[in-house]
Structure formats: C-alpha cells, structure tokens
Amino acid sequence: MKTFLFVAALLLFWGCTTLKPTVAEYGMNIQDDTSKSVAKGCKDKSLKVAQAFSQSALFSLQMRYTETSGKVFAYSQSQWQESPNSFISAELFQNIRDFELFGSVHPLGSRVKTDMILETNVEEFMQFFAQDMNSSYVQVAISFTLLDAKTSGVIATKTVRSKVETKTADSAGGAEAFAKALKEVMADTRVWLEERCR
C-alpha cells in the first residue's frame, strides 16, 4: 500500500511539472578603446548626462525584431542581461567621462551644479529580418540635445544613426551587431561633442 501511494504521488507530481526551456541572455560588450580628447574648449566646463529617453519597450529585457510585414516580435528563448535603455545610458555616461573632453562629467542624479546637460533620446533600436528570414540587420538611431544648464537653452542637437548587418540571422547575431552599431554611435557622438568644444 505504501508503495502504491508513493508511486501515485510521484506520478501526480511529475504530471504537474512542466519543462521550461533555458533562456539565453545576451549583453552588449562594446570594448571601446576610447582615446582622450585633445580639444581644450570644455576643460573648464562640467556636464551632466541625463538618463536616456526611449519607448517603454526598451526598458524591458525582451529582445525584439521585426519582419517585412512591419509586425514586431520578441524572441521566446533569448533576452538581454540588462535593458537596452539602462545599458545605453550607462555606456554613454562612461564613454563621455573616459573621453576627458569636459572638466567633469556627472550622472543626472548628482546634486552637483553643472554648466551643461546632455539629453538623449533613443529613436530606433531594432533588428530587421529580410522576407526569407535568412538575413537581418540592426538599426540604431539616437538623438542628442546639449543644453545650457542655467538657461535650459539649446546649445546644439545631433541625431546619430548606425546600420550593421548581422553575421547570423538570430538573436546572437543581433546582439553582436547591436554592440557594433552602438560603438559607431558612441564614436560619432564623441566627435560631435568635441566639435562643440573647439
């Protein structure tokens, strides 16, 4: 009787469990060898880097893609380690700080009063598939607005775009392509900021 109850309980427990597929997590490792700025026009200035604005989907860990139909889908077994919005905000802050263009660079939460504020808006961050689903590319577009912190007046604006073909038409290829696209965007952003400081 004990054996029967044990087997029945085991079968009941086994029938109630479901096997969930492992979700692969991807990060965006940019590995940027940022050189130091030679421009001296902003060495006595301080900059505050605001958290990036973006559509709510970029606050999620979901990895999204679109097909020729225009519909947006999410990978079911792949996700980001960190939300794209958080990663872009953190990477931008670190990239500008390490460039040493400004005398000091601070995050938005800092209570330090700065001379300028950099606002960021992520306009596009998507992987696009061809109709046959055998090839894809990623596209990143980020707009920047440099503000005078005292007057809130606009000093300069710039939209930076990057399009990178994926090596493989899947989430892994997309993650690698996004890292390359963001590296290009960061490089172009540094050039633009340096031009403002000559």
C-alpha positions in Angstrom: 0.0 0.0 0.0 2.9 2.4 0.9 4.5 1.6 -2.5 1.3 2.3 -4.3 0.8 5.7 -2.6 4.4 6.6 -3.3 4.1 5.8 -7.0 0.8 7.6 -7.2 2.3 10.7 -5.5 5.3 10.6 -7.8 3.1 10.3 -10.9 1.0 13.2 -9.7 4.0 15.4 -9.0 5.6 14.5 -12.4 2.4 15.3 -14.3 2.2 18.8 -12.7 5.7 19.8 -13.6 6.5 21.4 -16.9 9.8 21.7 -18.6 10.8 25.3 -19.3 13.4 25.9 -22.0 16.5 27.7 -20.9 16.6 31.4 -21.9 19.8 32.6 -23.3 20.9 36.0 -22.1 22.9 38.5 -24.1 24.9 41.5 -23.2 26.4 44.2 -25.4 30.1 44.2 -24.9 31.4 47.3 -26.8 35.1 47.1 -25.9 35.8 50.6 -26.9 39.4 51.8 -26.8 38.4 55.4 -26.2 41.2 57.9 -26.9 41.4 61.1 -24.9 40.2 64.3 -26.4 42.7 67.0 -27.4 40.1 69.8 -27.5 40.6 72.3 -24.7 37.4 74.4 -25.1 35.4 72.4 -22.4 38.2 71.5 -20.0 36.8 74.1 -17.6 33.2 73.0 -18.1 31.1 70.4 -16.3 28.5 68.1 -17.9 25.5 66.2 -16.6 24.4 63.2 -18.6 20.7 62.6 -18.3 19.1 59.1 -18.4 18.1 58.2 -22.0 14.5 58.7 -23.1 13.1 55.8 -25.1 9.9 53.9 -25.8 8.8 51.7 -22.9 9.8 48.5 -24.8 13.5 49.4 -24.3 13.1 49.2 -20.6 12.3 45.5 -20.9 14.7 42.6 -21.2 12.9 41.3 -24.2 14.9 41.1 -27.5 12.6 42.3 -30.2 12.8 42.0 -34.0 10.6 42.9 -36.9 9.8 41.3 -40.3 8.9 42.8 -43.6 5.2 42.9 -42.5 6.1 45.5 -40.0 5.0 43.5 -37.0 7.2 43.4 -34.0 8.0 40.1 -32.3 10.0 39.0 -29.2 12.5 36.1 -29.1 11.0 33.4 -26.9 14.3 31.9 -25.7 16.6 34.9 -25.7 16.7 38.1 -23.7 19.0 40.9 -22.7 21.0 40.7 -19.5 20.2 44.4 -18.9 17.5 46.6 -20.6 18.8 48.5 -23.6 17.8 51.8 -22.1 19.9 51.1 -18.9 22.8 49.9 -20.9 22.8 52.8 -23.4 22.5 55.4 -20.6 25.4 53.8 -18.6 27.6 53.3 -21.6 27.1 56.9 -22.8 28.0 58.3 -19.4 31.1 56.1 -19.1 32.2 56.8 -22.7 32.0 60.6 -22.4 33.6 60.6 -18.9 36.5 58.5 -20.2 37.0 60.8 -23.2 38.0 63.6 -20.9 36.6 66.3 -23.0 34.9 68.0 -20.1 36.5 69.0 -16.8 34.0 66.8 -15.0 31.1 64.5 -16.0 28.2 63.6 -13.7 25.1 61.4 -13.8 21.7 63.0 -13.7 21.1 62.1 -10.0 24.1 64.0 -8.9 23.5 67.2 -6.9 26.4 68.9 -8.5 25.5 72.0 -10.5 26.9 71.7 -13.9 27.4 74.1 -16.9 25.7 71.8 -19.5 23.3 68.9 -19.7 23.2 66.2 -22.4 19.8 64.8 -23.1 19.5 61.6 -25.1 16.5 60.0 -27.0 16.8 56.5 -28.4 14.7 56.8 -31.5 15.4 53.4 -33.0 16.8 50.1 -31.7 15.6 47.2 -33.8 16.7 44.1 -35.6 15.1 43.8 -39.1 14.7 40.5 -41.0 14.5 40.0 -44.7 11.4 38.4 -46.2 13.1 35.0 -46.5 14.3 35.3 -42.8 17.8 34.2 -43.9 19.4 37.6 -43.3 19.0 40.5 -41.0 20.5 43.8 -39.9 20.2 46.1 -36.9 19.5 49.8 -36.9 20.2 52.3 -34.1 19.3 55.9 -34.1 19.9 58.2 -31.1 19.3 61.9 -30.9 21.3 64.2 -28.6 20.5 67.7 -27.2 23.2 69.7 -25.5 21.6 72.2 -23.1 22.9 75.2 -21.1 22.1 74.1 -17.5 21.4 77.7 -16.3 19.0 78.8 -19.1 17.9 75.4 -20.4 18.7 76.9 -23.9 19.7 74.5 -26.7 23.4 74.7 -27.5 23.4 72.0 -30.2 21.5 69.0 -31.4 22.5 65.9 -33.3 21.0 62.6 -34.5 23.4 59.7 -34.9 22.4 56.6 -36.9 24.1 53.3 -37.5 23.1 50.2 -39.5 25.0 46.9 -39.2 24.4 43.6 -41.0 24.3 40.6 -38.7 26.6 37.7 -39.2 23.8 35.2 -38.3 20.1 35.9 -38.6 19.2 35.2 -35.0 19.4 36.7 -31.5 23.1 36.1 -31.1 23.9 37.8 -34.4 21.6 40.6 -33.4 23.3 41.2 -30.1 26.8 41.3 -31.8 25.5 43.7 -34.4 23.9 46.0 -31.8 27.3 46.2 -30.0 29.0 47.3 -33.2 26.2 49.8 -34.0 26.4 51.3 -30.6 30.2 51.5 -30.8 29.8 53.5 -34.0 27.2 55.8 -32.4 29.4 56.5 -29.4 32.4 57.3 -31.6 30.3 59.7 -33.7 28.9 61.3 -30.6 32.4 62.0 -29.2 33.3 63.7 -32.5 30.2 65.8 -32.4 30.8 66.9 -28.8 34.4 67.6 -29.5 33.4 69.9 -32.4 31.3 71.9 -29.9 34.3 72.3 -27.7 36.9 73.6 -30.1 
